[in-house]
Structures are given as C-alpha cells and as structure tokens.
C-alpha cells in the first residue's frame, strides 16, 4: 500500500498490526497462507472503494516462523466464513491501526436518547442513524428460543438489559465500516453528511464528534494523494513469503580511552556477560567487534547451541580500554560478517565522533537493525540516527551505578521473532549503595508462568571478593555465597542458576568490603511452558524526541498472551542525563493520559524535565495475588445478534467467548522489570522553568439527575497535566455542537461551592439548574475545563449528555396501545445519563486531527450469518 505510517502512533501500536488484525499473518505452515489470498484481494478492492479510489494493498509479505508456537492462532482458520466478510473486517481493523479511528458502536452504552422534531426516542448507538432495524429480546430454554420487542428499563428509561438492535438485512445505508461493516450495503466510512454526532460511541468521544472519514482525510496518508481514475485497483495484490531465520547479533563495543573512566569497561563486561549467558536465545548466532580509533573482530559468529558456547563468548568481552573513537569503523566491521538482511548490531559507545555522518548511507542500505546504547553524558548525539533509520531500539545508561541502567539496556534487547517462550524475562533489577557490614534485602516472586532458566545474579563494584549472600527459596531451602559461581574473568559477579520453584524468594546480601559499595540483584527467567504464555511488560513513550514544553507520555502494557492484566502496581523511573531520577505511578483508570480504562495499558504524563539531553525509562510491575486479574479481550468487530429478512427475525448464535483454558482462573503474584529505552529532550530552558503545563483534559465526565438536582462526577486532573490540583470551569448547553465549538459562550454553572481535589481522585458536584426548563425530551449537555494557578486551561472535557425521557406507557393485553399516554406512576423527573463524547483533538499542521487508538488484540469469530 502506497502510504506512510502515522508518525503519532507508538511503535507498539503499529507492531500489533502483525498480531492483532483479523488475519493473523504469523501462521504456522506455508500452506495455510493460500486461503488468505482471496480474502486480502477482496479487502484491497473494498479498501479502494471505501477510500474513494485512493488506496489498495499492492504487496503483502507473510512472515512464517521457524517453528510453530501455539500462542498464536487464527480464528479465521477455525470458522467457515466468506472472504468478503473477512475482507470487510480486515479493512475495519486496518482503519483502527492505520488512521486511528474508533468504533462507532458501544457495547457499554448501546442506546441513547434522541430528540427529533420535538419527539424523544431511544436509539441504538450506530452510524449512520439511517441503519434500520428492530429492538429485540431473545429468550431461550434448551434449544427453544422466542423473541419479543424490548421494554423500557424502569431505572434508566432506556431499553432493558438483554435488548439488542437487530438490523434489516437489506439496507439503503452505505455507512459505516466502523459500525457494522458486515451489512451488504455498507461500503463507506461515515462522513459529514451521514455522521451521527448524537451516538454515544468512542469515535464521537475521542474525536470531538468528527466523522471517521474526516479524521481519515486529515491523516498524512491523504495529504498528497488524489483519486485514481479507475473502477478497480490498478494492481492486483502480490504476495510473498518470508521465512524467519536464525537470529544473528553482533556486539559492536566501544573500547576507547574514555571507557576506562567511571568503571565503564568493567560495567560493560558485567552487562554484556548477562546478555550472553542469560538473555540471547538458544540457536542465535553471536559475534563480537570492538573499536577505538580502528576496529577489530574479537570473535566471528558462533551459534549458541549449549552453555559452553555462551561461556566461550564471554571470554572475548573487552577488559581494557584506550585510544580514540571511530564509531563508523566499528559498524563497518560489524557489517563484514553480519550483513544478512535482518541481522542485528548492538552498538555501544560513550564518546563523540564527528565522522558519524560518513557512514549514514551505508547504515541505511545495510538491511541490518542497529540497537544503540549511549553510555554516559558524552555519547555522540547522532547515535540515535542509526537506530531510527534501521528500526532498532535505543537505550541510555548513566554513570549512576545504582540504577542498573547498562544491565537493563542489554536485558531489553530480546528477539522480535514473536516466540515469547524463548525470550528472557526480567523479574528483578535493583541496586543500592550499601555501607560497611550493612545488608541489602528483598523479595522476588517467581510466578507459575516462568521458571525455566532462572538466574539470580549479584554484582558489586569495588571488592574483589563477593559479599555474603543468603538466598531462601519458597520451601525454605537456603543458598549461600558458596553456591554461587564467580567467574575468574569477572570477579564482581556471582551467578546462581536454579530450577523454577514457584513462589516468593527472599535474599539478604551483606557488604563485607572496607568501604561502601553498590550491590545489585538481577533475576531473569523464561516461560515455564510453551502452552501457557508468560506475563510480560512492554514499556514505551509516545515519542523518541520531544520539544519542551510538550509533555511526554509513559506507557506500560501488562499482559499474559493477548489478555490484559489488571490491578497491577506499575511504577516508572525516568532517569535524566543530569540530576536525580523521577518516579511516577502509572494508572489504568481511563483518566489523564490513560485513554481506556482496564485495557492493561498503564499510563502517565511526565513533565519533570531536568534539562536537555537523554532520559532513560525503566518500569517495575508488581502483581499481588488478591488484587491482580485478567480480563477477557473481545473481538473488535461488532457482534451482530441477528438480522431481519423479509420481515422474519433470524437470530444468530450467541457471541463465542474465550474458554476457561484461555483465561487462567488464578494469575497469582508476580514481579517484572522492563526497560523502555530512552528519549531526548530539546529546548528545555537552562535557567529553570515557570508554570507552562496546563491541567490535563478530563475524559470521564458523567452526570445524573437526583430529584431536582444534577450530579456531575469526574476524575480530578492536576495543576500540571495529571499532577497537583486544579480548579474548574463548568458549562452547560442544550446544543452539543455549540458547547463543542463555543465553550466560552455557553451557560456557566456556579462552582463557588466546589472544592477541588488532588489529581487522580474522584470529584463529585451537585447543583440545581436555574437556567433550563426541564420537561420530557429535554437534553442538556455538560463540559468542563480545568484551570491552574497560572490561568492555564485544559482542553474541553468529554461532553456528558443528560436527557429527560419518560417513555410511553406500555400496553397490556387488555388495553389498546396509545403513544400519547404517559405513565402516571412517574412522579419524579428522571435524567438519563449518557456520556456522549469528548474533545481530544491532536493538531497536525494547521487543523488536522488524528485520533490514536491503542488497539486491543482480537479474539472470537465473526457473528453475522449472511
């Protein structure tokens, strides 16, 4: 497809296209690929028409793993459905991931109140509103099922629980692909003319009531394109198969004179040794190159087939430093024997090199992936160009030894093959300065999803003899210093490899040196079983380079396979190039930086910038047995309960749910540590900063009517995004678009009695409206702006819609229905809460809006039977 990726989408989201789309392109055997050709070709034509003759799939590459691994399965292979249905679902998912649009249905708020021509009615959340159907409840006893029309819920006045909107199979509505793409008539995205801004869906909430087509048209893909004068794609989709190869990694290590300072060469050996002995996967090929003014090959590629090869490789790690810095020489030497397409180079340097630009073209055309590790404050500022242009990872380690930054960087360079069962998982990485004869102690949980190749590693930075070590397993067995292995080539590292005993491991380490020294504990393991995916953590930021005063957003995705892990405690540590580290707690509560509640993605804004330069990110996750849990992750394609054909209601089978085998009943306690790499800050004022950060946008405003008062609730933002405490401006209007477009002109709500709370806590505010006459069919919209002490204001919140709706009295068998009769038993006016939308506009150029979705991985099959 001739289009560029949305640059605002984090790499994690784009990578998920390979594993989360309808068609899972990681397939087990080559012959399984061929049934997908027809589907992808259908999708290409469907996309071409949906984008008004602009885009299609010109070429598709299929990645075939070396060996099948049961973690990845495709529901498409398990369910017989048409190519056209799968093609439509694929385009639906493609629009999520490529253009960041949202679903136009809402399983959590399937109905809303609408007023047309002065008459109020309950409508299904959909786009377009011209999709017709009936509201049906199905009841089944055994194999016998009956249907009836839905009734009103006495409390909400919307339709009762279990009510479903069943569409007509034959429709005139051409939209929308993001609502119910399975309908035969649906061939378009909702545009300005067909968009339903009243629907209570995420597209409205997250994209400021703009239609999906408006958002798509404002993406960079469409900036330089025009329709193709053709009724069909000008090229037929071409397919190619790519076979995963053995992993090839070359360590290209700086041994220039500056590496002799700050104990860097010894720390390099410690960290690289952990990589070779514990992190790099069995079956991989590894070579080592060192460089100063010139470069030399220390060892050619060796395949790791046993522990002896791993130990042999560690003997080639450098132990001394001297000379100048010629980074291009090291990279060029690495290319000499790791020039296979997709091979990896781990490039570490602490120095500057004015000649780096001379090899940029060679790096770009190499086909290799270069991961960069910048060590210390003076590492070449151009270093990240290598990783950026080759798709590699980027890390930064300070000279602060008790941060374990260098060890964490090497531990974060795991395989991208997708076979998580072979990857090293970091359970612990902690270090502290311990005074003479004092103890460092802690607890590490080895959970049931890991336990293979578990290593406990203790490092220290001064003494040539190890500290006193006591390690106790969950059954009470103790391991002493004598049980650990200390290498003759690395006298400051002790290592113990144990069989995976599940439970809490306790350690005590005493400093026997004559002076204080930094002692660290690192624990790594691998998946216990091919059949059970381990709990994993992926840490990342919203961008690699940031300009002050824009905030950074820190993310951590905690999951087990495709299932999000909820209830974990997630702490992020951001270490600047100068100054002390900053710790912050990431949340998955659907407020502040966290867009979606309970999706396993924990988020937080970061604004504590200490100056220009590199910042390092590390995330620690702890799950407690009584609080952590898994959540079922549903298919993103809308489940259609049935359809109406020639007046006959035909219901589909219930939505397929994941089996209990796929969701373990008890996850248990666990520990994880993950490096999120590094980012670079620019334009931070040198003399300190004033208050330049506004409060973050409120995205969870809700409202309800209690007797004669309106009750609003939301999560408090901060003074600086989601830190501190702000104040509020609350507005109300009978026009949704007026409130969106002219917030300041809307009617103000008196907030003199509202006492703001600290960020992250729940706000609650009641008031009596004196400006609006409440009667049946009245809809009132509410929105909030937070304001800080420097009079900086947040974006307008999501808009909460409150609608008074008294449904018509339902007829009984002995009475004649009368739409004009109102239920006389209702004495109290009832406000129906509907959270209708929000403003989350991201400007590109002048007024382009791109909405970003963290895509949930899909499970379950297609539900509409055509």
Steps between C-alpha positions, in 0.01 A plus 500: 500500500648831396457684830717603791443401861335747733804648683295563812426133553748340744703215351319253724166584341631461147673173585172359621372506144693177456337324794169670569333545161225274379741302286787382711801510273711295736382163371626157582562342163535642152201318355269677744585827326331432169134520617573859602587621152139533390408679822784754474416564135138561600623734773713691250200567277279583799760744636543657156130577476468604866782754460340633182756345262811599694653201681536127449734218604769478235730252674465276805786322675423198716741416785529130574668411832773238517283277717131513585416636842148448634466846652389641163184364343272640240126476549465531123635147466250366752182652358363474149410851385503678168806677362291816465404499868864457605606767252258750654614419852862534389436849363318588823810400699734665250321831553549466877870438472593712200284809548412486870122513467272346762203266504161653434316254721524475879433179687510689830247762386300331223210749513452873536211748500446711191254779435381553143224740403421549868448130566733300723590140429755236597745420221775244448853638510594484132622684195328582287169552679325392181589134561158350570398211723303392804569478872473135601543287813561128448418242766612139470409186691707208386494502119177702487526879461242777478531869420304808603534875477709672767345675800623807681720467805327653802821656631679624188194546278711355218438148376521210743806283552534240227341719235677484163471709187433257215557662159313444179713289269404718205600861561537819303764641734854480353671581834678418711798266488584589860151404616361193324719428200340155465179642352494453120419867439789635709784613272601837650625671811261747662567851367366842593170435326434160660678540836290453813649741755233406756616137528677409823800336336878536532532668162295791625656499845863488390482692173293801596188383314678490167410223258744219428545619142596850619766353727629269227515782246709706742762227539840534333411219260255730325712815497649437155251262341214533259246250367613253233290502188413132512207285608731247661852497647760553224710210631406158626640427845834320483594256777837381623603265780780591741660225705630596842872431530721430797569813697837659419640755747833681492615689808692810385659637817689822564841445670633855454691671780191663652359153574768467767332769710208456740565125505328478160704219347434275801131590502489423128642155566246434775206606286615330178570181693140493623387548140711209374432258786135577570326721244595400144287208384633150439558442128608860439832593336719750685823679410700772675675806354688765697608842381701806600689687226475179298284191527576133541300179502535329838308191397313401188142381514439206729167322534379460856423130522599441863631669813860441397458730198348768724795483741746498212349820359542682833875447478512735200343791687740794543678562831712804411454830317711754313519709184257725313143445382411396145141381509469450124803271506329279756172492309674426170691211658174366641348503152785282368356185647150593612381639168198271472171686458340529842818436697551714809781716631517608863706820485630638831706816534578768758679744272445757230600447139483783249523255211177308561329665204744326264333161548133598520434385143671168562293451817176588322564255215641220716177316572624456857321610815719712727418524870690787665615535860625845597717475811568811707429868429740542207385225264464626144171689459468359146496143633122464494495567125632147450217338696235732355583425137536123553207438733720415797455561870668791676627498858683736732697410812636760740810461713280468806583142592204440731254541213611179319443690174762316296387155613137594431591620150662170404214309663251690285649384170292188451392335178218647297406165347177481696594176674467628854567154646869534409547857615668600823267669750639729766342440840721731704767764452585706805814655642597714796802636678563288809721624783754284679352186663146609410245288316303530180188279497189442298243259358465369144192308389552223245149448368352197331533640147881507521770291669707358215869608496459717810815690601569695818793735435674714762744774392716739699732778393808513727606192690677215323327252729124446505269629773323257731194367316204314648219394265198306631252328268122471562548162667762626743811365327795736535776587253821663624782685328677169445208381285548792260750490213756779474680518166880526497462761224237704681572520870211731580212276393354194676241287320262222605287299256207326667207282398174692499352475849186712498442748780676773694880494516669701777854634488741667744835639382760645739778735393829361641716758324691762700302777332151558365426341164209459262345152506238386255262206458389399149259211441407368155295203386315356201149366439427182694295347220435537130129459569465782756615850401694685770405835647693764306555874524568738211610849600506789253450872449280694260804638314878456476585871481299771672502879501431691817235583623317202349449222754618144462256214551633183663325170422534146633300215349458210743356186346496124495487400137218704350329560834551826694609475863305730730561614856880501484717765666707663227782741586710681241843648567625770264872572535629821340846566364561732794322510832312242703254245367124561516254227597135504399208259530330396176123448506243308295195696615387671180598850614785740427742343256318165515246495217330168573425359844590139580675415173830400662677814378617710795579866420621829648615842384861593572602866527785502755767592248846560645655645187585410142642164402419134543258348750481132589174316577462196725173342612439274799179299527372312801189288503350387828305177519183659643481804273636407157271343241461433130230646279335344198597682184222508246508509123493853369253413225143568615304194605175497304230306690298431186322667209157553358429363155163540330349587839633183666734533798794261471723493808862393494673277750625675816837676486780243543695559818857397584517171684605466861824344374584827327438703815669355804278524804792603723789706373674533835774740607784600266790744453619650173755761397527645150709766333306745288807631320584868485368830370666835431377835630574824314447871571466463878585843650837498674397733781208296625139506386188692594154343506447414134303177537119524508272247669429189295170451326215334692382198301256327737238765583166344599167644613177388656182664623420458870154634577523868402880516481761401248794293624832516310798275564847470345862417582692805617781618270805676640660838496760370252316244288427218748715622792387746767162665533297727272171690493199472268288686247173314437269585211162373386298531181204350319715479185779246486680668211470845658665367815772341291565796273436796730563373852566847641161629379302221664308540826726487806433281801568658839796310650560720808413208729727255318826425682749340255671176597852374417566342162379145459220517756129494420321834491129529577289814456127563534310807393149613412454639152318832496550575131330208326139391511496124545225312315465174316744492210738757646868426438771692686869474418781563749873556456788608724828680460759477777709808581823529701654774714669654195161523323599228255197301390453143390328386186122475525396175666288230351140617476251332733148486364208493742162431344160505667296227341172360628419204276142441387292274719532144378176339391356199683308214338174661615568849376554677174847648447504878509824680424366819656434350845775573753558266793318673787703311759805711427513781755865589482666627187778263397817606326661231289874524505680451176863587466496617145843598393812689560744734342840349445632679199862466397599775257719413205614798290209745535186310593544137416367260758638154559358277766715227644364166614683244704371201311382206698592161366205316356346172604180331398350435162267676262143500613280616212361220288431624150 
